[in-house]
Amino acid sequence: MSGAAMAATLVASLEAEVAHFSARQGFAPTLAVVLVGSDPASAIYVRRKIAQCAKVGIRSIEHRFDATCTERVLLDIIADLNADPQVHGILVQLPLPAQIDSHKVLDAIDPAKDVDGFHPVNVGRLSSGTGGLLPCTPMGCMMLLESVVADFKGLQAVVIGKSNIVGKPVALLLLERECTVTVTHIHTRGLPDIARTADILVVAAGSPGLVRGDWVKPGAIVIDVGINRQVHDDGTVAILGDVAFEQVHHAGAITPVPGGVGPMTIACLLLNTVKAAKQQSPV
Ligand code: NAD
């Protein structure tokens, strides 16, 4: 399953929608990105997100702060962005420096502008199946699955990893589609045997090559969310997933890393920004 190809199609289809919105409203859908510190991976992610926004005509505004920035400064900028009617989405790039309480910062974002879907109101809506802005990576995983699964009802789904940003929301979305869901984590016993029961296996552990070929049932659909940077002795960097891709010849479908879930995450951020802009500009 090529996430890169699906994301390119999604992004292309957004262009006309954004142009239509901008012509009607007199302003473009706008995403504010808050970046604190100089973590190289965060800087790369932010650059990619902003480049994709520009490609479809979404305006982005960047607010950068150095690593010593206080929580108060961030809360003040979020209050300003919440109050600005021409800002439709707010994204705070994680992780934040240790002196800042990430939960407090994310909770301060207006849920209507919470394009990452991390605010407790949106988390609550997701768990009760009542709409709201969905977190981008889980949304991307579901779109990839929908491209190959005709009927989710009754399928055994196993999720490896229980983080708030990937594992738990993916599990809730699969449950919403009537799968029988098992959520596993670092302390789960007998993980290979549990994985082998899966018709749908979503892996978000951050452990390169964790899922071996013999953990995967023939015909299973495998979504590899993992992004693990491996630096070789010669300084080159390889990006590895959580699944030993080369061992999984027998899956019904599998996402590669890179080029799988990653591009879909960004495409879903754009989708959420346009959705948020439309909801805040009802004409
Ligand atoms: P996290 O560290 O917050 O959570 C990892 C989860 O995996 C935990 O619940 C932990 O218990 C579990 N886990 C770790 N090692 C395990 C093991 N050996 N066996 C079973 N369970 C294990 O991580 P996260 O933020 O959910 O991210 C997970 C991975 O997904 C990372 O590699 C991250 O870079 C990647 N990621 C990718 C995208 C994307 O857009 N493709 C987005 C978010 C995260």
Boltz pocket constraint, residues with backbone or C-beta under 6 A from the ligand:
constraints:
  - pocket:
      binder: B
      contacts: [[A, 137], [A, 160], [A, 161], [A, 162], [A, 163], [A, 164], [A, 165], [A, 166], [A, 167], [A, 184], [A, 185], [A, 186], [A, 187], [A, 188], [A, 191], [A, 203], [A, 204], [A, 205], [A, 206], [A, 207], [A, 210], [A, 224], [A, 225], [A, 226], [A, 227], [A, 228], [A, 261], [A, 262], [A, 263], [A, 265]]
      max_distance: 6.0
